[in-house]
Amino acid sequence: MTQYRLGIDIGGTFTDLVLYDKKEGKYQTEKILTTPKNLADGVLEGMRNLVDDFSDIDYFVHGTTAGLNAFLERKGSNVALIVTKGFRDVYEIGRANRPDMYSIQYRKPEPLVKRRNIFEVEERVLSDGSVETTINFDQLDEVIHQIIEKEFNSVSISLLHAYKNPEHEVAIKDAIHRKAPHISVSLSHEIAREWREYERTSTTVINGYVAPIVENYLSSLEERTGSAGLEGDLYIMQSNGGVMTSGVAKRMPIQTLLSGPVGGAVGSITLGNLTDYKNLICVDMGGTSFDVSLVIDGEPDVTSETSLEGFPILTPMVNIHTIGAGGGSIAWIEGGGLRVGPKSAGSDPGPACYGNGGTQATVTDANLVLGRLDEDGFLGGNMKLDKEAAYKAVKAIADRLGLGVLETAEGICDIANAKMADAIRTLTVSKGIDPRDFALVAFGGAGPMHAVLIADLLGIKKILVPTVAGTFSAWGMLQTDIRHDAVRTFVSALNSDDQAKMNTLYEEMEEETRAILQQQRVNQENMLLQRTVDLRYVGQEYTVNVPFSSDNRESSLSRLTALFHEMHGKIHGHSNPDGLVEAVNIRTTGYGKLEKQDEEQKQDIPETTTDIVSRTNKPVIWNGVEKNTPVLTNEQLQYGHRFYGPVIVEDPSTTTVVPSGYRVEVDRIGNLEITEEGE
């Protein structure tokens, strides 16, 4: 009998696993070092540590960094690009805007496809979808011959106006597969079916760039877990906050780019529902990166367009801002000043204190030197840290700066905290959002260690540390549903005639969405479809995504425009109720509801609250002053406990650091609620 639900998140330093036992109603967690040479090795090792018989696993969801790492490290596939004749330079020209206007050193990102690897095909579809020029198959055969001869293993196809009529893209894909079935093919109308040639082409190229890597990784993982006894589908976390089967992920690997960090954002929504905090700043600090996302009014901040490393991506993604600041971020000196990150020691060799041969000082080493980490209590005592090696690494930096070791260690942490606070400001203050109106949810192996200090820099008064903070992204993946997004470009003024056309397109997208959900074994009664539309004032470039009622009454259009004016005012600080409004894209989001446990029932509220007994007391450096600080463990804490900083709370997967001036309470779910009270 299957009884387990398993969530796995692969990070740059650690691989996190969360196992839910449906029979017992309890969680188990596991945290092991990531195996960068073959990520599947770490996944299988962690699974064997938790489960004896893989056939007992009922549901397996996985956040993979295979595609993102290949993209960030520029180790993607050898990809070719096929475009309409006359439009070979669309991808290289891009946009004329300058994202960083005042940087004299600004350079456009190096294209993922060199111009010599862009091939033109004689064909032409007009903006209304009609075919002006049919495909010249003789010339196409020559293009395919060159692609095979040059040994490309991936091809991206982005033809002019294929979002309106994709038949030529489909025909070219069929022609390629007849002659070279081993080549991965990405079609723009399947990846990003909306207008704007450069953005659509960029999105399709990125998909093609990572496709073979993701396909090979998922196929290998399916084979190895299947041979070990795992039955059923392997689910993959999507960047939009939902999940999909690995079969769909192989066709749309671009949707896996942010699949790891998104798990924490989805978990924060569930946490917010359980704790009645609807506005949350979610921070995930691991060993390599620091990820920030928002939950506003109980909903994730999802954007339909984003930019990654300077490349536009047209696909719905949870809006996550990532910087290179993690526990493994390396401290270095430039121009006589101390710097931290973005380069990371990763898991191999890792921080100096890991004892794997690392010699460079990292944020983790600095925390160990300051006493905020315990060499004997790390990972629940399963990993002994080398404090002497950490001290030696920090001292090497301190000597070059002419500072003391403890002073340098605090400087490393302060710089990292300042960088992380700035990352939060990018998603809040720079968009007119006051972070003081939010609670800060801290997770990841290093998140709770820095969260209170970051909140202090931003004026945030409330910090939440979840019960499974160290493996929270993996836990969040168990709270998700299957999701599929469909889009059609529909540029027109809003009137009753347009509404009829819009409904026809919506019905087409809903049929497509139901078919994809059915492929993923979702029953009709478990499907939920939502309609939205991208609206803008005539003459604007940017749009606002607005919920759209499915009824056919003309009043629904007036309600739609009124809602647009209201949302425009909230987002941008102004609106023009007398301005003309037009639609740009219409969207359908389909959800396939999955079984989830009732989190509220898993905690027992004790009749009496026991006294807290610290595991130990140890000297810790706080703002240059050494204070004897109690060290507690999560196992000792229960609902109703209240205590005050300075204090350190250890968990097998993370450490929470609380300075003076803060009150800590354990809520009924086991989360730590930390509130500023002043000195």
C-alpha positions in Angstrom: 0.0 0.0 0.0 1.4 3.4 -1.0 1.6 5.7 2.0 4.2 8.4 1.3 4.3 11.7 -0.4 7.8 12.9 -1.2 9.1 16.4 -2.2 12.7 17.0 -3.3 14.5 20.3 -3.9 18.1 20.3 -5.3 20.1 23.4 -4.3 23.6 24.4 -5.2 24.9 23.1 -1.8 22.3 20.8 -0.3 19.6 18.5 -1.6 16.5 18.8 0.6 13.9 16.0 1.0 10.6 16.1 2.8 8.6 12.8 3.3 5.0 12.9 4.5 3.7 9.6 6.0 -0.1 9.6 5.2 -0.6 6.7 7.6 1.1 8.4 10.6 0.3 12.0 9.6 3.9 13.0 10.2 6.8 14.5 8.3 10.4 13.3 8.0 13.2 15.5 6.5 16.6 14.8 5.1 19.3 17.2 4.0 22.4 15.9 2.2 25.2 17.5 0.1 24.3 18.0 -3.5 26.2 15.8 -6.0 27.0 18.3 -8.8 28.6 15.8 -11.2 25.3 13.8 -11.3 22.4 15.4 -9.5 20.4 12.1 -9.5 23.0 10.5 -7.3 22.1 12.8 -4.4 18.4 12.3 -5.1 18.6 8.5 -4.9 20.8 8.6 -1.8 18.4 10.9 0.0 15.4 8.7 -1.0 17.1 5.6 0.3 17.8 7.3 3.6 14.1 7.9 4.0 12.3 5.0 2.3 13.1 1.3 2.2 10.7 0.4 -0.5 10.2 3.0 -3.3 6.9 1.4 -4.3 5.4 2.8 -1.1 5.8 6.3 -2.6 2.4 7.5 -3.8 3.4 11.0 -5.0 6.9 12.2 -6.0 7.5 15.9 -6.8 10.9 17.3 -7.7 12.4 20.7 -8.2 15.3 20.5 -10.6 18.1 23.0 -11.2 19.4 21.1 -14.2 18.1 23.6 -16.8 18.9 26.7 -14.7 22.4 25.6 -14.0 23.0 24.8 -17.7 21.7 28.3 -18.6 23.6 30.2 -15.9 26.9 28.4 -16.6 26.4 28.6 -20.3 26.7 24.8 -20.6 23.6 24.3 -22.6 23.1 22.4 -25.8 24.4 23.1 -29.3 21.3 24.8 -30.6 20.3 26.1 -34.0 17.6 28.6 -34.8 15.2 28.6 -37.8 13.5 31.8 -38.7 11.5 33.3 -41.6 13.6 34.4 -44.5 14.5 38.1 -44.1 14.4 37.9 -40.3 17.7 36.3 -39.4 18.8 39.2 -37.2 15.7 39.6 -35.0 17.4 37.6 -32.2 20.7 39.4 -32.3 19.3 42.9 -32.7 16.8 42.5 -29.8 15.6 45.7 -28.4 17.2 49.2 -28.6 16.4 49.9 -24.9 19.3 50.2 -22.4 18.3 48.5 -19.1 21.1 50.1 -17.2 21.1 53.7 -18.6 23.9 55.2 -16.6 26.4 52.3 -16.7 29.2 53.2 -19.1 30.3 49.6 -19.0 27.0 48.1 -20.0 27.2 45.3 -22.5 24.3 43.3 -24.0 24.4 39.6 -23.0 26.1 37.3 -25.5 23.4 35.6 -27.6 22.9 31.9 -26.9 22.9 31.3 -30.7 25.6 32.7 -32.9 24.5 34.3 -36.1 26.1 31.6 -38.2 23.8 29.1 -36.5 20.6 31.0 -37.5 19.0 29.5 -40.6 16.4 31.2 -42.8 13.5 29.3 -44.4 11.4 30.6 -47.3 7.8 31.0 -45.9 5.5 33.8 -44.8 2.4 34.0 -42.6 0.7 37.4 -42.3 -0.4 39.1 -39.1 -3.9 37.9 -39.6 -2.8 34.2 -39.8 -3.2 33.9 -43.6 -0.4 32.2 -45.6 1.2 34.5 -48.1 4.1 32.2 -49.0 4.1 28.4 -48.5 7.2 26.6 -47.3 9.9 26.0 -49.9 10.6 22.4 -48.9 13.6 22.0 -51.2 15.3 24.9 -49.4 14.2 23.5 -46.1 15.8 20.2 -46.9 19.1 22.0 -47.4 18.7 23.7 -44.0 18.0 20.4 -42.3 21.0 18.8 -44.1 23.3 21.6 -42.7 21.8 21.1 -39.2 22.5 17.4 -39.3 26.0 17.9 -40.8 27.0 20.4 -38.1 25.7 18.0 -35.4 23.2 20.3 -33.6 21.3 18.4 -30.9 18.6 21.0 -30.5 16.7 23.3 -32.9 14.5 26.2 -32.0 11.9 27.4 -34.6 10.4 30.9 -34.4 8.6 32.0 -37.5 6.9 35.3 -38.2 3.4 35.4 -36.8 3.4 31.7 -35.8 1.4 32.8 -32.8 -1.5 33.4 -35.2 -1.0 30.4 -37.4 1.5 27.7 -36.4 1.1 25.3 -39.3 4.5 26.1 -40.8 6.3 25.5 -37.5 4.6 22.2 -37.2 5.5 21.2 -40.8 9.2 22.1 -40.2 9.3 20.1 -37.0 7.8 17.1 -38.8 10.4 17.4 -41.6 13.2 17.5 -39.1 12.0 14.5 -37.2 11.6 12.5 -40.4 15.3 12.9 -41.1 16.8 13.4 -37.6 14.4 12.0 -34.9 17.1 12.4 -32.2 17.2 16.2 -32.5 15.1 18.1 -29.8 12.8 20.6 -31.5 11.3 23.7 -29.7 8.4 25.5 -31.4 7.6 29.2 -30.5 3.9 28.7 -30.6 4.1 25.9 -28.0 6.5 27.8 -25.8 5.1 31.4 -26.0 2.1 31.9 -28.2 2.0 35.7 -28.2 3.3 38.6 -30.3 6.6 40.4 -30.1 9.1 38.6 -32.3 12.3 39.1 -30.2 10.8 38.1 -26.9 9.1 35.1 -28.4 12.3 34.1 -30.2 14.4 34.6 -27.0 12.0 32.4 -25.0 12.1 29.6 -27.6 15.9 29.7 -27.9 16.3 29.4 -24.1 13.9 26.4 -24.2 16.0 24.8 -26.9 19.2 25.6 -25.1 18.3 23.7 -22.0 16.0 21.0 -23.6 18.5 18.2 -24.1 20.0 18.6 -20.7 16.6 18.5 -18.9 15.4 15.7 -21.1 18.4 13.6 -20.4 18.4 14.3 -16.7 14.7 13.5 -16.3 14.9 10.3 -18.4 17.9 9.2 -16.3 16.0 9.9 -13.1 12.9 8.2 -14.3 14.9 5.1 -15.2 16.8 4.9 -12.0 13.9 5.5 -9.7 11.7 3.2 -11.7 14.3 0.4 -11.5 14.4 1.0 -7.8 10.7 0.4 -7.5 9.0 3.8 -7.9 5.7 3.5 -9.6 3.5 6.2 -11.1 4.4 9.6 -12.6 7.3 11.8 -11.6 6.1 15.4 -11.1 8.2 18.4 -11.7 7.8 21.8 -10.1 7.1 24.6 -12.5 8.2 28.2 -12.4 4.6 29.4 -12.4 3.9 27.7 -9.0 2.2 24.5 -10.2 3.5 21.1 -11.1 3.6 19.0 -14.3 4.5 15.5 -15.1 8.0 14.8 -16.4 6.6 14.0 -19.8 5.3 17.6 -20.1 8.5 19.0 -18.6 10.5 17.4 -21.3 8.5 19.3 -23.9 8.6 22.6 -22.0 11.8 22.6 -20.0 11.8 26.4 -19.8 9.1 26.0 -17.2 11.6 24.3 -14.9 14.1 27.2 -14.7 12.9 28.4 -11.3 11.3 25.2 -10.1 13.4 25.0 -6.9 12.9 28.5 -5.5 9.2 28.5 -6.4 8.5 25.7 -4.0 9.2 28.1 -1.1 6.8 30.7 -2.5 4.0 28.2 -2.8 4.7 26.8 0.7 4.5 30.4 2.0 0.9 30.7 0.6 -0.1 27.6 2.6 1.7 29.0 5.7 -0.1 32.3 5.3 -3.4 30.6 5.2 -2.6 28.7 8.4 -1.3 31.7 10.3 -3.6 34.4 8.8 -0.7 36.4 7.4 -1.7 37.4 3.9 1.2 39.7 3.0 4.5 37.9 3.1 8.1 38.6 2.0 9.5 35.1 1.4 13.3 34.7 1.6 15.1 31.5 0.8 18.8 31.6 1.7 20.7 28.4 0.9 24.3 27.7 0.4 24.6 29.4 -3.0 21.9 32.0 -3.6 19.3 34.2 -1.8 15.8 34.2 -3.4 13.1 36.7 -2.7 9.4 36.5 -3.6 6.2 38.1 -2.5 2.7 36.8 -1.4 0.2 39.6 -1.7 -3.3 39.2 -0.3 -2.7 35.5 -0.1 -1.7 35.1 -3.8 1.7 34.7 -5.3 3.3 37.5 -7.3 3.2 35.9 -10.7 4.5 37.8 -13.8 3.8 36.8 -17.4 7.1 38.2 -18.6 10.5 38.2 -16.9 14.1 38.6 -17.7 16.9 36.2 -16.8 20.6 37.2 -17.3 19.4 39.9 -19.7 17.2 37.6 -21.8 13.4 38.2 -21.9 11.2 35.2 -21.2 7.5 35.1 -22.1 6.1 32.5 -19.8 4.3 32.9 -16.5 6.7 32.7 -13.5 6.5 33.5 -9.9 8.4 36.8 -9.6 11.6 35.8 -7.9 14.6 38.0 -7.4 17.8 36.1 -7.0 21.3 37.2 -5.9 24.5 35.3 -5.2 24.4 35.5 -1.4 24.3 32.3 0.5 26.0 30.5 3.3 28.7 29.4 0.9 29.3 32.9 -0.6 33.0 33.6 -0.6 34.5 36.7 1.1 37.2 38.5 -1.0 39.0 41.8 -1.2 38.8 44.3 -4.1 40.4 47.7 -4.1 41.2 47.4 -0.4 37.5 46.8 0.5 35.8 43.6 1.7 33.3 42.0 -0.7 31.0 39.0 -0.3 29.7 36.8 -3.2 28.4 36.2 -5.7 30.9 33.3 -6.2 30.1 30.4 -3.9 32.1 27.5 -2.5 29.1 25.3 -3.3 29.1 21.8 -1.9 32.4 20.8 -3.4 34.7 21.8 -1.6 32.2 23.9 0.4 33.0 26.3 3.2 36.4 25.8 5.0 34.5 24.5 8.1 33.1 21.6 6.1 36.5 20.0 6.1 36.4 19.1 2.4 39.5 21.0 1.3 37.9 24.5 1.1 40.2 27.3 2.2 38.3 30.5 1.3 36.3 32.3 4.0 32.5 32.1 3.5 29.4 33.5 5.3 29.0 30.1 7.0 32.6 30.2 8.3 32.0 33.8 9.6 28.9 32.6 11.5 30.8 29.7 13.0 33.6 32.0 14.2 31.0 34.4 15.8 29.4 31.5 17.7 26.1 31.7 15.8 26.7 28.2 14.4 27.6 25.3 16.7 30.3 22.9 15.5 28.7 20.0 17.3 25.0 20.8 16.6 25.1 21.4 12.8 22.6 19.3 10.9 21.4 17.8 14.2 24.9 16.7 15.1 25.2 14.7 11.9 28.0 16.9 10.5 30.9 18.1 12.6 32.2 21.5 11.6 35.9 22.5 11.7 36.0 25.8 13.7 39.7 26.0 13.5 39.6 25.8 9.7 36.9 28.5 9.6 39.0 30.8 12.0 42.1 30.3 9.8 40.1 31.2 6.6 38.6 34.4 8.1 42.0 35.3 9.6 43.6 35.3 6.2 41.1 38.0 5.1 41.4 39.9 8.4 45.2 40.1 8.1 45.0 41.5 4.6 42.5 44.2 5.8 44.4 44.9 9.0 41.4 44.0 11.2 40.6 41.6 13.9 39.2 38.2 13.1 35.9 38.7 15.0 35.5 42.2 13.5 36.1 40.7 10.0 33.6 37.9 10.6 30.9 40.4 11.6 31.8 42.5 8.6 31.3 39.5 6.3 27.8 38.9 7.8 26.9 42.6 7.7 27.8 42.9 4.0 25.8 39.8 3.2 22.8 41.1 5.2 23.0 44.5 3.4 23.0 42.8 0.0 20.0 40.7 0.9 18.1 43.7 2.3 18.8 45.4 -1.1 17.4 42.4 -2.9 14.2 42.7 -0.9 14.0 46.5 -1.7 14.2 45.6 -5.4 10.9 43.7 -5.2 9.2 46.1 -2.7 10.5 49.7 -2.3 11.5 50.1 -6.0 7.9 49.2 -6.9 6.2 51.4 -4.3 5.6 48.6 -1.8 6.4 49.3 1.9 8.2 46.1 3.3 7.1 47.2 6.8 3.5 46.2 5.9 4.7 42.6 5.4 5.8 39.7 7.6 9.1 38.1 6.6 9.1 34.3 6.1 12.6 32.9 6.4 13.6 29.5 5.2 16.4 27.6 3.6 19.5 26.3 5.4 20.8 29.8 6.2 17.6 31.9 6.0 16.6 31.9 9.7 20.2 32.6 10.6 20.1 36.0 8.9 16.4 36.8 8.8 16.0 38.9 12.0 19.1 41.0 11.1 17.8 41.6 7.6 14.4 42.5 8.9 16.0 45.1 11.2 17.6 46.8 8.2 14.2 47.1 6.6 12.1 48.0 9.6 10.1 44.8 9.4 8.6 43.9 12.8 7.4 40.3 12.3 9.4 37.3 11.2 8.1 33.7 10.7 10.3 30.7 10.8 8.4 27.6 9.6 8.7 24.3 11.4 10.5 22.7 8.4 12.4 25.9 7.5 15.6 24.2 6.4 13.7 22.1 3.8 10.7 24.4 3.3 10.9 24.6 -0.5 10.7 20.8 -0.7 7.7 21.0 1.8 6.1 23.6 -0.4 6.2 21.4 -3.4 3.8 19.0 -1.6 1.3 21.8 -1.3 1.0 22.4 -5.1 -1.5 21.5 -7.9 -0.9 20.7 -11.5 -1.0 23.8 -13.6 -1.0 24.7 -17.3 -1.0 28.2 -18.9 -2.3 29.0 -22.3 -2.2 32.4 -24.1 -3.4 34.0 -27.3 -2.6 37.4 -28.7 -5.8 39.4 -29.2 -5.2 43.1 -29.8 -8.5 45.0 -30.0 -10.7 47.6 -28.3 -13.2 46.1 -25.9 -16.7 45.9 -27.3 -19.5 43.3 -27.6 -18.2 41.9 -30.9 -14.8 41.5 -29.4 -16.2 39.6 -26.4 -17.7 37.0 -28.7 -14.4 36.5 -30.4 -12.6 36.4 -27.1 -15.0 33.7 -25.8 -14.3 31.6 -28.9 -10.5 31.9 -28.3 -11.0 31.1 -24.6 -13.0 28.0 -25.4 -10.2 26.9 -27.8 -7.6 27.4 -25.0 -9.7 25.7 -22.4 -10.0 22.6 -24.7 -6.3 22.6 -25.1 -5.8 23.0 -21.4 -8.2 20.2 -20.5 -6.4 17.9 -22.9 -3.0 18.5 -21.3 -4.5 18.1 -17.8 -6.1 14.8 -18.9 -2.6 13.7 -20.2 -1.5 14.2 -16.6 -4.3 12.0 -15.3 -6.4 14.8 -13.9 -10.1 13.9 -13.7 -12.7 16.4 -15.1 -14.1 17.1 -11.6 -10.7 18.1 -10.3 -10.1 20.7 -13.0 -10.4 24.4 -12.4 -10.1 26.9 -15.3 -9.5 30.6 -14.9 -9.7 33.3 -17.5 -7.6 36.5 -17.5 -6.8 39.2 -20.0 -3.8 41.6 -20.4 -5.2 45.2 -20.7 -3.6 48.5 -21.3 -4.4 52.1 -22.1 -4.1 52.8 -25.8 -0.6 53.9 -26.5 0.9 52.2 -23.5 3.6 49.5 -23.8 3.0 47.7 -20.5 -0.2 45.8 -19.5 -2.1 44.7 -16.4 -3.4 41.2 -16.1 -7.1 41.3 -15.1 -9.5 38.5 -14.2 -12.2 38.0 -16.9 -15.7 36.9 -16.2 -16.9 34.1 -18.5 -20.5 35.3 -19.0 -21.6 36.9 -22.2 -23.4 40.0 -20.8 -22.2 43.3 -22.1 -22.0 44.5 -18.5 -19.0 42.2 -17.9 -16.9 44.4 -20.2 -17.7 47.5 -18.2 -16.9 45.6 -15.0 -13.6 44.4 -16.7 -12.5 48.0 -17.6 -13.5 49.3 -14.1 -11.4 46.6 -12.5 -8.5 47.5 -14.8 -8.6 51.1 -13.8 -8.7 50.1 -10.1 -5.8 47.6 -10.5 -3.7 50.0 -12.6 -4.1 52.6 -9.8 -2.9 50.1 -7.2 0.0 48.9 -9.2 1.3 52.1 -10.8 -0.1 54.7 -8.4 -2.3 56.4 -11.0 -5.2 55.6 -13.4 -7.2 57.3 -16.2 -10.8 56.3 -16.0 -11.6 58.3 -19.1 -8.8 56.7 -21.1 -9.4 54.2 -23.9 -8.6 50.6 -22.9 -7.5 47.7 -25.2 -6.8 44.0 -24.8 -3.5 42.6 -25.8 -3.3 39.0 -24.7 -6.0 36.7 -23.3 -4.9 33.8 -21.0 -6.3 30.6 -19.5 -4.9 29.0 -16.4 -5.9 25.4 -15.7 -5.4 23.7 -12.4 -5.5 20.0 -11.7 -6.3 19.5 -8.0 -4.1 17.1 -6.2 -4.5 15.3 -2.9 -3.0 17.3 0.0 -2.9 16.6 3.7 -4.7 18.8 6.3 -1.8 20.6 7.9 -3.9 22.0 10.7 -4.6 18.5 12.1 -1.1 17.3 12.4 -0.2 19.2 15.5 -1.4 18.3 19.0 -1.9 21.2 21.4 -0.5 20.2 24.8 -2.6 20.5 28.0 0.4 21.8 29.9 3.5 23.6 28.7 6.8 22.3 30.0 9.7 24.6 30.9 12.3 25.3 28.3 15.7 23.9 29.1 18.6 25.1 26.9 20.8 22.5 25.3 23.8 24.6 26.2 25.0 28.1 26.8 27.8 29.5 24.8 29.6 32.8 24.1 28.3 34.5 20.9 29.4 37.8 19.4 26.6 40.4 19.0 27.7 43.8 17.6 31.2 43.3 18.8 30.2 42.3 22.3 30.5 38.8 23.6 27.3 37.6 25.4 26.6 34.2 27.0 23.7 33.0 24.9 21.3 30.0 25.4 21.1 27.5 22.6 17.7 25.7 22.3 16.6 22.9 20.0 13.3 22.7 18.2 12.6 19.3 19.8 12.3 21.1 23.2 9.8 23.7 21.9 6.0 23.3 21.9 2.9 25.5 21.4 2.7 28.2 24.1 6.4 28.6 24.7 7.7 32.2 24.8 11.3 33.4 25.2 13.4 36.4 24.4 16.7 37.2 22.5 19.6 36.9 22.5 19.0 33.2 21.8 19.9 30.6 19.2 17.4 27.8 18.2 18.9 24.8 16.4 17.0 22.5 14.1 18.5 19.5 12.2 18.3 21.5 9.0 18.7 25.1 10.0 19.7 27.5 12.8 17.6 30.5 13.9 19.6 33.5 15.3 17.6 36.0 17.5 19.4 39.1 18.9 18.3 41.2 21.8 15.1 43.1 21.5 13.0 40.3 20.0 10.3 38.1 21.5 9.9 34.5 20.2 6.6 32.6 20.4 5.8 29.0 19.3 2.5 29.0 17.5 0.0 26.1 17.3 1.6 24.7 14.2 5.1 24.8 15.6 6.4 27.9 13.7 8.5 30.4 15.4 6.9 33.9 15.4 9.5 36.5 16.1 8.4 40.0 17.0 10.5 43.1 17.6 10.0 44.6 21.1 13.0 46.9 21.4 15.9 46.6 23.8 
